[in-house]
Amino acid sequence: MSREHLREYLKGYRESWTICMQCASCYYRGPIVPHNWRELPPFEWASPHRKCPSYEYFKFRAFSPVGRGNLASIVFDDPNFPITDELVRVVYTCTSCKTCSEICKAHDPWTIIWALKEELIRRGARLPNPLPKLITNIDSYGNIFGAEKPPAINMNIPKKGEEILFTGCFIRFIQPNLIEAIVNIFGKMGLNLAWLGDEEQCCGFLPGQHGDIQRMEMQAQKNVKRLREAGAQRIIVSCAHCYKTLRDYYPKLVDNFPFEVIHVSEMYARLIESGKMRFARRVEEKVTYHDPCFLGRHSKVYDEPRLVIENVPGIKLEEMDRRRKWALCCGSGAKAVYFCYPEFSSAISRERLLEAKEKANNLVTSCSSCIFQMDRAAKQNNIGINIYDISQIVARGLGIPSIV
């Protein structure tokens, strides 16, 4: 396959908007009628009262899935429609959380918005700052931060092997100690992970999610070439964004994609269920779990992180009301909202952190972007809550010294 196949896939969603009945269930109050007049669990059909983060913040219908879908219909139909900065702001404040697509059973609003982004890129739209710089950093440096090399870590990890850890930009450059924790966890299980290190490139999530399919394909080709040369058979991914990209998009962009792609939380769950992962220490903590958008709604990985957390002795998991497919976005917004619209991003995070704080003083998640975003917002808003990656909880339960 190639980016043209992915573009054709997105193109197929353009006409689906014509069947939207403008019911507003995707962002306002819904549904119109109960689902087949049957009683269902809370939120199962109606969903939470607060649904679309951008609509709740900006309070204009243009910033809702319906508003963006209507805009997409106009742009698709009129090749001369002016692409203004305000139009771009309306489109790129979508957090890509995909809650709208869980609610609407007529079509897929989020994918229509993604197709609209691809069309804006094709027409040469001026993207919000600093998104263009982050994308060109990938071209020049292989990462969104424009750094020549990631921080050094205090262990020698082989660069070749059948099982390779793929970390992503945030862990490599912001949370490098987490690499050591993950490698130590799997080493304790008898699995010697390899890691490409300096050879690992950005997965291409950032440009791809925001319409630049060509750059995502370029990154896919680079990474797959390196992974093949390293002898990889299974790729264990620690970032939810990278996981979605490698698992679902790379096979559409690269011919004969040969690898199994698995998230660290899924791998931990396999080891627990097989009896290979046995925890040595109690972790006396009450925690709540945040479902990352791209691990949860986008990838449907809900059970495995909870299985892992609940198997750590001493842990008590208290669920938030908005959880699993109805979990509120952390505010990162596929990274672009975090970088381009920080006030909006922080407002979403604050709401999510206060919701978590009602349940526990410790929040666990499985996405490096979520951790970075919510940790920043907790400090900005003086919300006293500890935020952990799931690998940190696993390391504590295994008696591995905390290095994160």
Secondary structure, 3 states (H helix, E strand, C coil): CCHHHHHHHHHCCCHHHHHCCCCCCCCCCCCCCCHHHCCCCCCCCCCCCCCCHHHHHHCCHHHCHHHHHHHHHHHHHCCCCCCCHHHHHHHHCCCCCCHHHHHCCCCCHHHHHHHHHHHHHHCCCCCCCCHHHHHHHHHHHCCCCCCCCCCCCCCCCCCCCCEEEECCHHHHHCCCHHHHHHHHHHHHCCCCCEECHHHCCCCCHHHHHCCCHHHHHHHHHHHHHHHHHCCCCEEEECCHHHHHHHHHHHHHHCCCCCCEEEEHHHHHHHHHHCCCCCCCCCCCCEEEECCCCCCCCCCCCCHHHHHHHHHCCCCEECCCCCCHHHCCCCCCCCCHHHHHCHHHHHHHHHHHHHHHHCCCCEEEECCHHHHHHHHHHHHHCCCCCEEEEHHHHHHHHHCCCCCC
